[in-house]
């Protein structure tokens, strides 16, 4: 009888050990996925902030985009690097590529369209792509 109780104890212990290992495996996978999603969300939030900053600079003709305010400006491409806080940084983790094309010119200024692409610095992940437009009055630089 005692041998039967010992055998049942070992079987129950084996099942309990397997259950604990299975539960730990599931928990590790859940927490790993949560961390991955958190990192993705942080990158997406940073890309949205950078997109707002780049669009504001483009609308104002500020910084690198000042060349677009010239009446004779042709299509131009800009590559600018930003850090996670949304500030320009030559060693930044985010690469912003802006392709600006003149759409039309009038007697008072020029209308531009631009595509803004935000990716990581080594171009392995593209976070967002946006299209925008702006109008620069002549002599408003």
N, C-alpha and C positions, 0 to 999 in steps of 0.2 A: 504494500500500500504506500509506503514511504517513497519508493522508487517512482511510483505513478505521480505523486505530488511534485517531485523534483522535476520530472519530465514536463509536466504542465507548466511549472514555474519557468523553465528555460524556454518553452515555446512562447509563453506570454511575454517574456523579456525580449525574445527575438522580434516578435510582432511590434512591441512597443518601440524598440530601437529602430525598426524599419519605418514606423510611422513618424517618429521624431526626425529621422533623416529626410523623409519625404517632405515634411513640413518645413524644415530648414531650407531645403532646395527651393521650394516654392517661394519662401520669404526672400531668399537671396535674389531670385529672379525678379520678384516684384519690386524690391528696393533698387535693383540695378536699372530696371526700366524707368522707375520714378526719377532716378538721377539723370538718366539720358534725356527724359522729357523736360526736366528742369533746365538742363544745359541748352536744349533747343529753344526753350522759351526765353532764356536770357539772351541768346543770340538774336532771336527774332525781335525782342524788345529793343536791343541796341541798334539793330538795322532800321527799325521804325524811327528811332530818335535821330539817327544819322540821315535818313531820308528827309525828315522834316528840316534839318539844318541845311542840307544841300539844296533843297527846294527853296528855302528862304534866301540863301545866298544867290541862287540863280535868279530869283524874282527881283532881287535888289541889284543885281549886276555887281556883286561884291566879291572880293577875293580873287580867285582864279578866273571867275566869270566876267571880270571887268572888260576883257577883250571883246566880249559880245556886244558891248554898248557902242563900239565903233561902227560908223555907218557902212564901211566897206568890208566888214567882217564876213568871212566865208564859213562854211561848215567846220566845226572844230570838235576835237575829242579831248577830254580831260580825264586824267587818272589822279585820284587823290586818296590818301590813306587816312583813316580815322581810328581812334582808340574806342574802347567800349563805353566811355563817357560821352561820346559824340563830339569830340574835339579833334581837329586836324592834328595828325602825328605822323611823321615820316616813317616811324617804325610801328604804325598802328596795325591792329589785327584785322581790320576791315578795309577792303579795297572798293573804292567807288569809281565806276567808269561812267562818264557822262558824254553822250554823243549829241551835240547840239547842231541843228540844221535850221538855216533861215527859211521860214515858210513864205513870208511875203514882206515886201517893203512898200512903205507909203511915203508921202512927202514929209510926214512928221516923225517917222521912226520905222522900226522893223519888228516884225512878229517872228518869234523863234519857237520851235518845238524841240523837245529834248527827251531822250531816254536815259533813265538813271538805273544802273545795275549795281547792286551791293552784294559782294561776296566776301569770303574770307581772303586773307592776303595771298594765299598760295593757290587760289582759284579752284579749290576742290568742292566747295559748297556755295551755291548761289542762294542768298537769303531773300532777296526781293528785287523786283523789276517794276519800275513805274514810268509813266509818260506824263510830261507836263508841258506847259507852254507859258511864254512870257512875252511882254511887249516892252521894248526900250525906246523911249522918245529920243529924238536927235538932240544932242547936247545935254542930256540928263545924266551923264556919267558921274 
